[in-house]
């Protein structure tokens, strides 16, 4: 029989930055004692160990090396090799994150090759936002590199930055090179390329609680990779692909969909790409068609990796899930057209660059 791999749950990596809050730990229903300042939960990352089934204890990176396309898919292998190229996480910002920027693949692979990271294009799905909450998103107007650097030196860079109001359910696309910050009062889901390359530009004068020293900035690298202009997009309106299935955003690095599963929904995993399913409301499970693989129960806050070799399965609700994969943008655009979406709307959601 052909090699098929079961659905996988990985152990979360919890991150406690100085801007973290208390909502995420409660939302995830983590056991007591809970982290006092939980800022991030890395749900799916290549160094996370598997928590279920026959591969328990092995990392996704190890499975990718051993199983290649059976885990991550032919399309992912063609683009990235035997690598898990996505990172899925939750973020809870009780305080503002630094104003920052991420490099693209070309810069990351040339300058930061020693890290093993790709560039970092990302997208946010807002889970909760305090009244009046905003994200910092690009510049108010175009400026030169020298003007921007001078504003950083003078402590006035915030006057150059644009702010975008956000509310639960909003989707924001953040291509590499976009200057940005998640501000206080926001909890979100983030899908991104596998990368932790963050170049801080401005950090409000905060100090590292461990050393007492100002937190490190990375201005020279930031100036090399930043786009000194307004962000070309705001909040993205989803495309309807089918009843209870929306395409939220897509680019060469990832596609993100929202599925509302009332009772059952059929899902066929494309052998070209693995998938990440993350439950953001309700509870349910995954029932593989292959009898060799056991069903998997899921609740709010769980993320599951569906290997590219899994084949057909059923999703059991009631639950709302975010579905991430490495897309064929042409196929997605064709599906959006077949569902009756106009070209202008398709261009707002599917970004070929």
FENFENSUL-V232883 format. One record per helix or strand. SS is the DSSP state (H for helix, E for strand). FROM is the first residue (numbers start at 1). TO is the last residue. Records with the same first field share a line. If there is no record, write none. Layout:
SS->FROM-TO  FROM-TO
This chain:
E->8-10  13-15  21-21  38-38  40-44  49-50  59-59  86-93  99-101  122-129  134-139  161-165  171-174  180-182  186-193  199-202  207-207  214-214  230-230  235-235  239-242  245-251  255-261  264-268  275-288  296-299  303-306  312-316  319-325  350-351
H->23-27  53-55  60-67  69-72  74-80  105-111  113-115  145-154  157-160  219-225  329-338  343-349
